Amino acid sequence: METSSKLPLHLCHVHKLSIFINRTHIFFHSVALVFLLYYRASFFFFQDTTKTKATTLAWLLVFVSEILLSFEWLLSQSFRWRPVSRTAFPERLPGDDKLPAVDVFICTADPEKEPTVGVMNTVLSAMAMDYPPDKLHVYLSDDGGAAVTLKGMREAWRFAKWWLPFCRRYGIKCRAPEAYFSAEEEDADFGGSEFIQDREDIKLPELMGEIWVQEKYEVFKKRVREKATVEDTRSRLGPDHPALIEVIQETTSDDAIQENETKNMPLLVYVSREKRPSHPHHFKAGALNVLLRVSGVISNSPYILGLDCDMHCHDPSSARQAMCFHLDPKISPSLAFVQFPQKFHNISNNDIYDSQLRSATWLLWQGYDGVGGPCVSGTGYYIKRLSLCPNSTHEDGDPMKLRQSFGPSNEFIKSLHQNNKPDILIHRKNALLNEAQLLASCAFENGTEWGEEVGFMYGSVVEDYFTGFRLHCKGWISVYCNSPRPQFLGSGTTNLNDFLVQGTRWASGLVDVAISKFCPLIFGPSKTYTFVQSMCYAELALFPILYFLPLWCFATIPQLCLLNGIPLYPEVSNSYFIVFSFVFLSSISKHLYEVLSTGFTFRHWVNEQRIWMMKSITSHLYGSVDAFMKKIGMREASFFPTNKVDDVDQLKRYNVGMFDFQTSILFLAPMAALVILNMASFVVGISRVIFLGELDKFFIQVFIPFYVILMNYPIVEGMLIRKDKGRIPPSVTLLSAIVSLIFYFLGSIIFM
């Protein structure tokens, strides 16, 4: 132990080769952009006999779009400025008696979209982590107030008395029972033969005597599903109900497990906060703040693990890996949280929707880490309680000021100055549960700083991003740890509808921040760890706006001008043609290099290009409009959890790489209409090349619709070729054709 204590708990690896490549690319691409923008600007300052109001308007729209995309590209380079990766050495940690306690926060909202068995698997995997059980406390926030969720918690507690000893005794790595037992689990990338061997070994009777843990799990699932009747899931308490808090501590006489193992269980607490229609509940951030307060008077652990209800603990060592950073005296005083990546178990090899978030997981967050640390990413983070309660260091603080900041609970204020006391619940259970009811009341936060200076931040449905930004503005830092074995695995979106709805929600929340007083470009530069970190936050907040406006322009204006014979780009014989070609090739080749260098394929690059276009003209558009409507008071903020229930037919189409277009017409119509418009302009462009010999004049304008059609071929296929249920309905195709005709006639009027 003396030798290991002298060794570092973690290492930071600076990617010097990537830095050289990235900065070299930034230099040359920036020079090319300067020449491109000069070419555009010069059009407005030099006399030209062919210049008309129509051509001037078209050039102006394209020029503005090119400026916006250039600005977005500049902001995005902040992620590529100094990428780093980290390695943790949990074997070098001190003994279990010296490890700090951890509270686990899990949030669920709707048992119909988030099946109870799946949520309980997350709960069980958290309870089974490789961490001292007396220092581990698991809290489930049930915003749906569903009876089936509470009953599922009780059943999970019973099954945990079998599952936890088994995992500890045999060193099981994957501690979510469904993932462990499932014969369909494809874990070649996340455990391989070892996982399969573990799964087979558990079926041997000698492992647990005459009783198989797998049989116990089947009984557990059966009981939960029996309770998950239509009456249970639909008899949710809704938006008008009192708080309900229950410490799950039930034992049964027929459990043939050693007494010491039965007692060796983490604390498990069910929390359903009070909701009233007259009080705002602030979505997930509000639920997390209730958990922060309730846990403060029950376990009060100095560190908190935040998990989505579908994100189970795939590696039991995540807490120990996080402590390698939190217990490092060099960075611990300023370290707010350790962020692990979001990875998913249900992603196909093709991944047509880019559900695995390749760019963020393997690229952007490493660059984020190199300039001060990433933002909170919604799940898989170990955050310091002190960073969320900034006044807790003032032992002699004014009681009135503390009450103004933290609310009227003396017990909670007292907890701000206390270390974790795991036995406090035993002696004062009833009193503390009564206090917890007050802390979970909807009126508790009135007149306090919760959601503004204390706890998780309100003001956006992307509370994770906003909270991370505010923490970094207060001087905290964070780190990103992407271990070889995924620490957490969840369910990615496997159909187009859920993917676009989720993207719209994220875009709305990010733009909320961008158009508020906390816009990272205004609020952040003087407060964050580095200016480059503020650029990272700004890119995330602004990219929905900076993408949907230019892409709508580039999907329509060059095409309409081509249909009306108006050139917008330099001829092939013009020297500036090389500049435009260089910018395009530089962008796509750099993207392709990043995809290949992170271990993915050319097919993934195509998928990412396609999804980028689809999201930009739909999710980013609707999310941005939604944010502006909320800003001017035309609508209220809303939150809908992502559906975690898989449709069998949709899943089959996803696994074979076929798009499922069973989604809203609001998503389908813009995509189909723009593809039809590009098809028409491409045909006209080819005709001009063949019959009028205008290849030199219109080469770029013919290439643009060709590239759009090529990348979006699945949409063409969905409209014209496919006959299955997942195709684009003929009625939508007809409507889209009418919309594209309207575009054409409007373009003919404007650009005549």
C-alpha positions in Angstrom: 0.0 0.0 0.0 2.9 2.3 0.7 4.3 1.8 -2.7 0.9 2.3 -4.4 0.2 5.4 -2.4 3.3 7.1 -4.0 2.0 6.3 -7.5 -0.5 8.6 -9.3 -4.2 7.6 -9.1 -4.6 8.7 -12.8 -2.8 9.9 -15.8 -3.6 12.5 -18.5 -2.5 11.7 -22.0 -2.2 14.8 -24.3 -2.8 13.7 -28.0 0.1 15.7 -29.6 -0.3 14.2 -33.1 -4.0 15.0 -33.1 -3.2 18.5 -31.9 -0.7 19.0 -34.7 -3.1 17.7 -37.4 -6.1 19.7 -36.0 -4.2 23.0 -35.8 -2.6 22.6 -39.2 -6.1 21.9 -40.7 -7.5 24.9 -38.8 -4.8 27.2 -40.3 -5.3 26.1 -43.9 -9.1 25.9 -43.7 -9.2 29.4 -42.2 -7.1 30.9 -44.9 -9.4 29.3 -47.5 -12.5 30.6 -45.7 -11.1 34.1 -45.8 -10.6 34.0 -49.6 -14.1 32.5 -50.0 -15.8 35.2 -47.9 -13.7 37.9 -49.8 -15.1 36.5 -53.1 -18.6 36.8 -51.8 -18.2 40.3 -50.3 -16.5 41.6 -53.4 -19.7 41.0 -55.4 -21.5 43.7 -53.5 -18.7 46.3 -54.0 -17.9 45.9 -57.7 -20.1 47.0 -60.5 -21.5 44.2 -62.6 -23.8 44.6 -65.6 -25.5 41.2 -64.7 -26.2 42.3 -61.2 -30.0 42.6 -60.5 -32.1 42.8 -57.3 -32.8 39.1 -57.7 -29.2 38.0 -58.0 -28.2 40.4 -55.2 -30.8 38.9 -52.9 -29.7 35.3 -53.8 -26.0 36.2 -53.3 -26.8 37.9 -50.0 -28.7 34.9 -48.6 -25.9 32.5 -49.6 -23.3 34.9 -48.2 -25.0 35.1 -44.8 -25.3 31.3 -44.8 -21.6 30.9 -45.5 -20.8 33.3 -42.7 -22.9 31.4 -40.3 -21.4 28.1 -41.2 -17.9 29.5 -41.0 -18.6 30.8 -37.6 -20.0 27.5 -36.5 -16.9 25.8 -37.9 -14.7 28.2 -36.0 -16.5 27.5 -32.7 -16.4 23.7 -33.3 -12.6 23.8 -33.6 -12.4 24.6 -29.9 -13.1 20.9 -29.3 -10.1 20.0 -31.4 -7.6 22.5 -29.9 -6.2 20.2 -27.2 -7.7 16.7 -27.0 -6.7 14.5 -24.0 -7.6 11.1 -22.6 -7.3 9.8 -19.1 -6.4 6.5 -17.4 -7.5 5.7 -13.8 -5.8 3.2 -11.5 -8.5 2.2 -9.0 -6.2 -0.5 -7.5 -4.1 2.3 -6.1 -6.9 3.7 -4.0 -6.8 3.5 -0.2 -8.7 0.9 1.7 -12.5 0.7 1.7 -12.7 2.3 5.1 -11.1 5.5 3.7 -13.4 5.8 0.6 -16.1 8.5 0.7 -19.7 7.6 0.5 -21.7 7.9 -2.7 -25.4 8.6 -3.3 -26.9 7.4 -6.6 -29.7 9.4 -8.2 -31.9 7.7 -10.8 -34.8 9.5 -12.4 -37.8 8.0 -14.1 -41.1 9.7 -15.2 -43.4 7.4 -17.2 -43.6 3.6 -16.7 -45.3 3.2 -20.2 -42.2 4.7 -21.9 -39.7 3.5 -19.4 -40.7 -0.1 -18.5 -40.4 -0.9 -14.8 -38.3 -4.0 -15.3 -35.7 -2.0 -17.1 -35.7 0.8 -14.5 -35.3 -1.8 -11.7 -32.3 -3.3 -13.6 -30.6 0.1 -13.4 -31.4 0.2 -9.7 -30.0 -3.3 -9.1 -26.9 -2.6 -11.1 -26.3 0.5 -9.0 -26.8 -1.4 -5.7 -24.4 -4.1 -6.9 -21.5 -1.8 -7.7 -18.1 -2.7 -6.4 -18.1 -0.3 -3.5 -18.6 -0.6 0.3 -22.3 -1.2 0.7 -22.5 0.9 3.8 -21.2 3.8 1.8 -23.6 3.3 -1.1 -27.1 4.8 -1.2 -29.5 4.5 -4.1 -32.4 6.9 -4.6 -35.1 6.6 -7.3 -37.1 9.7 -8.3 -40.5 8.7 -9.7 -42.0 11.8 -11.3 -44.8 9.7 -12.7 -45.9 8.7 -9.1 -46.8 5.2 -10.5 -47.8 2.4 -8.1 -46.0 -0.1 -10.3 -42.7 1.7 -9.8 -42.9 1.7 -6.0 -44.0 -2.0 -6.1 -41.1 -2.7 -8.4 -38.7 -1.1 -5.9 -39.9 -3.5 -3.2 -39.5 -6.5 -5.5 -36.0 -5.3 -6.5 -35.0 -5.1 -2.9 -36.1 -8.7 -2.4 -34.3 -9.9 -5.4 -31.2 -7.9 -4.5 -30.7 -10.1 -1.5 -29.9 -12.9 -3.9 -28.3 -10.9 -6.7 -25.8 -8.8 -4.8 -24.1 -11.7 -2.9 -23.9 -13.7 -6.1 -22.2 -10.8 -8.0 -19.7 -10.2 -5.1 -19.0 -13.9 -4.6 -18.2 -14.6 -8.3 -16.8 -11.3 -9.4 -19.5 -10.7 -12.0 -18.7 -7.6 -14.1 -22.1 -6.9 -15.8 -24.4 -6.4 -12.8 -27.6 -5.6 -14.5 -29.4 -9.0 -14.4 -31.3 -8.6 -17.6 -28.1 -7.9 -19.6 -26.4 -10.8 -17.8 -29.0 -13.4 -18.3 -30.2 -12.4 -21.8 -29.4 -14.9 -24.5 -29.8 -12.2 -27.0 -27.2 -9.9 -25.4 -24.4 -9.2 -28.0 -21.5 -8.2 -25.8 -18.6 -9.0 -28.2 -17.4 -5.4 -28.0 -17.9 -5.1 -24.2 -16.7 -8.3 -22.7 -16.6 -11.0 -25.4 -16.1 -14.6 -24.3 -15.6 -13.7 -20.7 -19.2 -12.3 -20.6 -20.6 -15.3 -22.3 -18.7 -17.6 -20.0 -20.0 -15.7 -17.0 -23.6 -16.0 -18.4 -23.3 -19.7 -18.9 -21.6 -20.3 -15.5 -24.5 -18.9 -13.6 -26.7 -21.6 -14.8 -24.7 -24.3 -12.9 -26.5 -25.3 -9.8 -23.4 -25.6 -7.7 -22.9 -21.8 -7.8 -25.7 -21.1 -5.4 -26.5 -24.6 -4.1 -29.9 -25.9 -5.2 -31.4 -22.5 -5.9 -30.5 -20.7 -9.1 -30.3 -17.0 -9.1 -31.6 -17.0 -12.6 -34.8 -18.6 -11.4 -35.1 -15.9 -8.8 -34.7 -13.3 -11.5 -37.5 -14.8 -13.5 -39.7 -14.8 -10.5 -38.8 -11.2 -9.9 -39.7 -10.2 -13.5 -42.9 -12.1 -13.3 -44.0 -10.3 -10.1 -43.1 -6.9 -11.5 -44.9 -7.5 -14.8 -48.0 -8.8 -13.0 -48.1 -5.5 -11.1 -47.5 -3.5 -14.3 -51.2 -3.9 -15.3 -53.0 -1.2 -17.3 -54.5 0.0 -14.0 -51.1 0.3 -12.4 -49.3 2.2 -15.2 -52.2 4.4 -16.0 -53.2 5.2 -12.4 -50.2 7.5 -12.0 -50.6 10.2 -9.5 -50.3 12.8 -12.3 -49.4 16.4 -11.8 -51.4 16.8 -8.6 -50.3 14.7 -5.6 -48.4 14.9 -2.3 -44.9 13.8 -1.7 -44.3 10.1 -1.1 -40.9 8.9 0.3 -40.2 5.3 1.4 -37.1 3.7 2.6 -37.2 0.2 1.1 -36.4 -2.2 4.0 -38.4 -5.4 3.7 -37.2 -8.9 4.7 -38.9 -12.2 4.2 -38.5 -15.4 6.2 -37.9 -17.8 3.3 -34.7 -16.2 2.1 -31.9 -18.8 2.6 -29.1 -16.4 2.5 -26.5 -15.8 5.3 -27.6 -13.2 7.7 -24.4 -11.1 7.2 -24.9 -11.0 3.4 -28.6 -10.0 3.9 -27.5 -7.0 6.0 -24.8 -6.1 3.6 -27.1 -4.1 1.4 -27.0 -0.5 0.2 -29.7 1.9 1.3 -32.6 2.0 -1.2 -35.0 5.0 -1.1 -38.1 5.7 -3.3 -39.0 9.4 -3.8 -42.0 10.8 -5.5 -42.0 14.6 -5.0 -45.1 16.7 -4.5 -46.7 18.1 -7.6 -49.4 20.8 -7.9 -50.7 22.3 -11.2 -50.1 25.8 -9.7 -46.4 25.2 -9.1 -43.7 24.8 -11.7 -41.8 21.5 -11.3 -38.8 22.2 -13.6 -38.7 18.8 -15.2 -35.7 16.6 -14.4 -33.7 19.4 -12.8 -36.5 19.8 -10.2 -36.5 16.1 -9.5 -32.7 16.0 -9.0 -32.9 19.0 -6.6 -35.5 17.1 -4.5 -33.2 14.1 -4.4 -30.3 16.4 -3.5 -32.3 17.7 -0.5 -33.9 14.4 0.6 -30.6 12.6 0.4 -29.0 15.4 2.4 -30.9 14.6 5.5 -30.8 10.8 5.1 -27.3 9.8 3.8 -25.6 13.1 2.9 -22.9 11.5 0.9 -20.2 13.9 -0.4 -20.4 12.5 -4.0 -23.4 11.8 -6.2 -23.7 9.5 -9.2 -26.4 10.6 -11.7 -28.0 8.0 -13.9 -30.8 7.8 -16.4 -33.3 5.1 -15.7 -32.2 3.0 -18.7 -28.4 3.5 -18.1 -27.3 0.4 -16.1 -23.9 0.0 -14.5 -22.0 -2.2 -16.9 -18.7 -2.1 -15.0 -19.0 -2.2 -11.2 -15.7 -0.3 -10.8 -17.0 3.1 -12.0 -17.2 4.6 -8.5 -13.6 3.6 -7.7 -12.5 5.0 -11.1 -14.2 8.3 -10.3 -12.6 8.4 -6.9 -9.2 8.2 -8.6 -9.8 11.8 -9.7 -11.9 13.1 -6.7 -9.3 11.9 -4.2 -6.3 13.3 -6.1 -5.2 16.2 -3.9 -3.8 18.1 -6.9 -7.2 18.5 -8.6 -9.8 17.5 -6.0 -10.3 21.0 -4.5 -11.5 22.4 -7.8 -12.9 19.3 -9.4 -16.7 19.4 -9.6 -17.5 16.1 -11.4 -16.1 13.2 -13.4 -18.0 12.4 -16.6 -18.2 9.0 -18.1 -19.4 8.6 -21.7 -22.9 7.5 -22.7 -22.7 4.2 -24.6 -25.5 1.9 -25.7 -26.1 -1.8 -25.9 -28.6 -1.9 -28.7 -26.7 -0.1 -31.5 -26.5 -1.9 -34.8 -23.3 -2.2 -36.8 -24.7 0.2 -39.4 -26.2 2.7 -36.9 -28.2 4.6 -39.5 -29.4 7.2 -36.9 -26.0 7.8 -35.3 -27.5 6.9 -32.0 -24.2 6.0 -30.5 -23.1 9.7 -30.5 -19.7 8.8 -32.0 -18.5 12.4 -32.4 -19.3 13.4 -28.8 -18.1 10.2 -27.2 -14.8 9.6 -29.0 -13.9 13.1 -30.1 -15.6 16.2 -28.8 -15.6 15.4 -25.1 -11.8 14.5 -25.2 -11.2 18.0 -26.6 -13.6 19.5 -24.1 -11.6 17.8 -21.3 -8.3 19.4 -22.6 -9.6 22.9 -22.1 -11.2 22.7 -18.6 -13.5 19.8 -18.8 -16.8 18.7 -20.4 -20.3 19.7 -19.4 -22.6 17.4 -17.4 -23.9 14.9 -19.9 -27.2 13.9 -18.3 -26.0 10.5 -17.0 -22.9 8.7 -15.9 -21.4 11.5 -13.9 -19.9 11.6 -10.3 -20.5 15.1 -9.0 -19.3 16.6 -5.7 -22.2 17.6 -3.5 -20.2 20.7 -2.4 -20.2 22.0 -5.9 -24.0 22.0 -6.0 -24.3 23.6 -2.5 -21.7 26.4 -2.7 -22.4 28.0 0.7 -21.9 24.8 2.7 -18.3 25.7 3.4 -19.4 28.6 5.6 -19.5 27.0 9.0 -20.3 30.4 10.7 -22.7 31.4 8.0 -25.7 33.6 8.8 -28.7 31.3 9.5 -31.1 33.7 7.8 -28.9 33.9 4.6 -28.6 30.1 4.6 -32.4 29.8 4.8 -32.8 32.3 2.0 -30.4 30.2 -0.1 -31.4 26.6 0.9 -34.9 26.9 2.2 -36.6 26.6 5.6 -35.4 23.2 6.6 -33.1 23.3 9.7 -32.2 19.7 9.2 -31.0 20.3 5.7 -29.0 23.3 6.7 -27.5 21.3 9.5 -26.5 18.6 6.9 -24.5 21.1 4.9 -21.9 21.1 7.7 -21.9 17.4 8.5 -20.1 14.5 7.0 -21.9 11.4 5.9 -23.4 9.5 8.9 -24.8 6.2 7.6 -26.4 5.2 11.0 -28.4 8.4 11.4 -31.5 6.9 9.7 -31.6 4.1 12.2 -32.0 6.3 15.2 -34.1 9.1 13.7 -36.0 7.4 10.9 -39.4 8.8 11.4 -38.2 12.4 12.1 -36.0 12.4 9.1 -38.7 11.0 6.8 -41.1 13.7 8.0 -38.4 16.3 7.2 -37.9 14.7 3.8 -41.6 15.2 3.1 -41.1 18.9 3.6 -38.0 18.9 1.4 -39.9 17.2 -1.4 -42.8 19.6 -1.3 -43.5 21.8 -4.3 -43.5 25.1 -2.3 -40.2 24.4 -0.6 -38.1 26.3 -3.1 -40.2 29.5 -3.1 -38.0 32.5 -2.4 -34.8 30.4 -2.4 -31.9 30.1 -4.7 -32.6 26.5 -5.8 -32.2 26.2 -9.5 -30.5 29.6 -9.7 -27.4 29.5 -7.6 -27.9 26.2 -5.7 -28.4 22.7 -7.0 -29.1 21.7 -10.6 -30.0 24.8 -12.8 -33.4 25.6 -14.0 -34.3 27.6 -17.1 -33.7 24.9 -19.7 -34.8 21.3 -20.4 -31.1 20.5 -20.9 -30.4 21.0 -17.2 -27.2 18.9 -17.5 -25.6 21.3 -20.0 -26.7 24.4 -18.1 -25.6 23.1 -14.7 -22.2 22.2 -16.1 -21.8 25.6 -17.6 -22.7 27.4 -14.4 -20.3 25.3 -12.4 -17.5 26.0 -14.8 -18.3 29.7 -14.6 -17.9 29.5 -10.8 -14.3 28.2 -11.2 -14.9 24.5 -11.0 -13.3 22.0 -13.5 -14.3 18.6 -14.6 -12.7 15.5 -16.3 -13.8 13.0 -18.9 -12.9 9.3 -18.4 -13.5 7.0 -21.4 -12.5 3.6 -20.1 -11.9 0.6 -22.4 -14.8 -1.2 -20.9 -18.0 0.9 -20.9 -18.9 1.9 -17.3 -22.5 2.5 -18.2 -24.7 1.1 -21.0 -28.1 2.4 -22.0 -30.7 2.1 -24.7 -30.1 4.3 -27.8 -32.9 5.5 -30.1 -33.6 2.9 -32.8 -36.3 4.7 -34.9 -36.4 8.0 -36.7 -39.3 9.4 -34.8 -37.8 9.1 -31.3 -34.5 10.3 -32.7 -35.9 13.5 -34.2 -38.1 14.2 -31.2 -35.2 13.8 -28.9 -33.1 16.1 -31.1 -35.8 18.7 -31.1 -36.0 18.7 -27.3 -32.2 19.0 -27.0 -32.1 21.8 -29.6 -34.9 23.7 -27.8 -33.0 23.5 -24.5 -29.7 24.5 -25.9 -31.2 27.5 -27.8 -32.9 28.5 -24.5 -29.5 29.0 -23.0 -28.1 30.7 -26.2 -30.8 33.4 -26.2 -30.7 34.0 -22.4 -28.5 36.2 -20.3 -26.3 33.2 -19.9 -25.3 32.9 -23.5 -21.8 31.4 -23.3 -20.2 33.9 -25.7 -21.3 36.8 -23.4 -21.5 35.3 -19.9 -18.7 32.8 -20.1 -15.4 34.2 -21.5 -14.3 35.9 -18.3 -15.6 33.2 -16.0 -14.8 29.8 -17.4 -11.4 28.0 -17.0 -10.3 29.0 -20.5 -11.8 31.1 -23.3 -11.7 28.0 -25.5 -14.0 26.2 -23.0 -16.5 29.1 -23.5 -16.2 28.5 -27.2 -17.1 24.8 -26.6 -20.2 25.8 -24.6 -21.1 28.4 -27.2 -20.9 25.8 -30.1 -23.3 23.5 -28.3 -25.7 26.3 -27.5 -25.7 27.9 -30.9 -25.3 24.9 -33.3 -29.0 24.4 -33.9 -29.4 27.9 -35.1 -26.1 28.0 -37.0 -27.0 24.8 -38.8 -30.7 25.0 -39.7 -30.5 28.5 -41.2 -27.6 27.8 -43.6 -28.8 24.3 -44.5 -32.3 25.4 -45.4 -30.6 28.1 -47.6 -28.2 25.7 -49.3 -31.0 23.2 -49.9 -33.2 25.7 -51.7 -31.4 28.9 -53.0 -28.8 27.4 -55.3 -31.4 25.0 -56.6 -34.0 27.7 -57.3 -31.3 29.9 -58.9 -30.2 26.9 -61.1 -33.8 26.4 -62.2 -33.9 30.1 -63.2 -30.5 30.2 -64.7 -28.8 32.4 -62.1 -25.1 31.5 -61.3 -24.1 31.8 -57.6 -20.6 30.2 -57.7 -17.4 30.8 -59.7 -17.0 29.1 -63.0 -14.6 26.1 -63.2 -12.1 28.3 -65.1 -12.1 30.9 -62.4 -9.3 30.7 -59.8 -11.8 31.0 -56.9 -13.3 27.7 -58.0 -10.3 26.1 -56.4 -11.1 28.0 -53.1 -14.7 26.7 -53.0 -13.5 23.1 -53.9 -10.8 23.2 -51.2 -13.3 24.3 -48.5 -15.7 21.5 -49.4 -13.0 18.8 -49.7 -11.2 20.0 -46.6 -14.4 19.8 -44.5 -15.6 16.3 -45.7 -12.1 14.8 -45.7 -11.4 16.0 -42.1 -14.8 14.6 -41.0 -13.9 11.3 -42.7 -10.5 11.3 -41.1 -12.1 11.7 -37.6 -14.5 8.9 -38.3 -11.8 6.5 -39.4 -9.4 7.5 -36.7 -11.9 6.7 -34.0 -12.3 3.2 -35.3 -15.4 3.5 -37.5 -16.0 3.0 -41.2 -16.8 5.0 -44.3 -20.4 3.8 -43.9 -20.6 5.6 -40.6 -19.3 8.8 -42.2 -22.1 8.6 -44.8 -24.7 8.0 -42.0 -23.4 11.0 -40.0 -23.5 13.3 -43.1 -27.1 12.2 -43.8 -28.3 12.5 -40.2 -26.7 15.9 -39.9 -28.7 17.1 -42.9 -32.0 15.6 -41.6 -31.6 17.0 -38.1 -30.6 20.4 -39.3 -33.8 20.9 -41.4 -36.2 19.4 -38.9 -35.1 19.0 -35.2 -32.8 22.1 -35.2 -35.5 24.2 -36.9 -38.3 23.1 -34.7 -36.2 23.2 -31.5 -35.0 26.8 -32.3 -38.5 28.0 -33.1 -39.8 26.4 -29.9 -37.1 28.2 -27.8 -37.9 31.6 -29.4 -41.7 31.0 -28.8 -41.0 30.3 -25.1 -38.8 33.4 -24.9 -41.6 35.6 -26.1 -44.2 33.8 -24.0 -46.2 32.1 -26.8 -45.8 28.7 -25.3 -44.7 27.0 -22.1 -41.7 24.7 -21.7 -42.5 21.0 -22.0 -40.6 17.7 -21.5 -41.4 14.3 -22.8 -39.2 11.3 -21.9 -37.6 9.4 -24.8 -39.5 6.2 -25.5 -37.6 3.1 -24.1 -40.1 0.6 -25.5 -38.9 -1.1 -28.7 -41.3 -1.8 -31.5 -40.4 -5.2 -33.0 -40.9 -4.2 -36.6 -39.1 -0.9 -36.2 -36.2 -2.7 -34.5 -35.9 -5.2 -37.3 -35.7 -2.4 -39.9 -33.1 -0.6 -37.8 -30.9 -3.7 -37.5 -30.9 -4.2 -41.3 -30.1 -0.6 -41.9 -33.5 0.5 -43.3 -35.0 3.8 -42.3 -38.4 3.7 -40.6 -40.3 6.8 -41.8 -43.3 6.3 -39.4 -43.0 9.7 -37.9 -44.8 13.0 -37.9 -45.6 14.7 -41.2 -43.8 17.8 -39.7 -40.6 15.8 -39.9 -41.3 14.0 -43.2 -42.7 16.8 -45.3 -39.6 19.1 -45.1 -37.2 16.3 -45.8 -39.2 14.9 -48.7 -40.0 18.3 -50.2 -36.4 19.4 -50.2 -35.2 16.1 -51.8 -37.8 16.5 -54.5 -36.7 20.1 -55.2 -33.1 19.0 -55.4 -34.0 16.1 -57.8 -35.8 18.6 -60.1 -33.0 21.1 -60.0 -30.5 18.3 -60.7 -32.4 17.2 -63.8 -32.6 20.8 -65.0 -28.9 21.3 -64.3 -28.0 18.2 -66.3 -30.1 19.4 -69.1 -28.3 22.8 -69.1 -25.0 21.0 -69.2 -26.0 18.7 -72.0 -28.0 21.0 -74.2 -26.6 24.4 -73.4 -23.0 23.5 -72.6 -23.1 25.4 -69.2 -21.0 22.9 -67.2 -18.3 25.5 -66.6 -20.9 28.0 -65.4 -23.1 25.8 -63.2 -20.8 23.0 -62.1 -21.1 23.7 -58.4 -24.8 24.3 -58.5 -25.3 21.0 -60.3 -23.1 19.2 -57.8 -24.9 20.5 -54.7 -28.3 18.8 -55.5 -26.4 15.7 -56.7 -24.6 15.5 -53.3 -27.9 16.1 -51.4 -29.7 13.3 -53.4 -26.7 10.9 -53.0 -26.6 11.4 -49.2 -30.3 11.2 -48.8 -31.0 8.3 -51.0 -33.0 6.5 -48.3 -35.6 9.3 -48.6 -35.8 8.8 -52.4 -36.1 5.1 -51.7 -38.8 5.7 -49.1 -40.9 7.8 -51.5 -40.5 5.9 -54.8 -39.3 2.3 -54.3 -40.3 0.8 -50.9 -43.7 -0.7 -50.3 -43.3 -1.8 -46.7 -45.0 -0.2 -43.6 -41.9 1.9 -42.9 -41.9 3.8 -46.2 -42.9 7.4 -46.7 -46.7 7.4 -47.2 -47.8 8.4 -50.7 -50.0 11.1 -49.3 -46.9 12.7 -47.7 -44.9 12.3 -51.0 -47.8 14.1 -52.8 -47.9 16.9 -50.2 -44.1 17.2 -50.4 -44.3 17.5 -54.2 -46.8 20.3 -53.9 -44.6 22.1 -51.3 -41.6 21.8 -53.6 -43.8 23.3 -56.5 -44.7 26.2 -54.2 -41.0 26.7 -53.6 -40.3 26.7 -57.3 -43.1 29.2 -58.1 -42.0 31.5 -55.2 -38.4 31.2 -56.5 -39.5 32.1 -60.0 -41.2 35.2 -58.7 -38.4 36.3 -56.5 -35.4 35.4 -58.7 -36.9 36.5 -62.1 
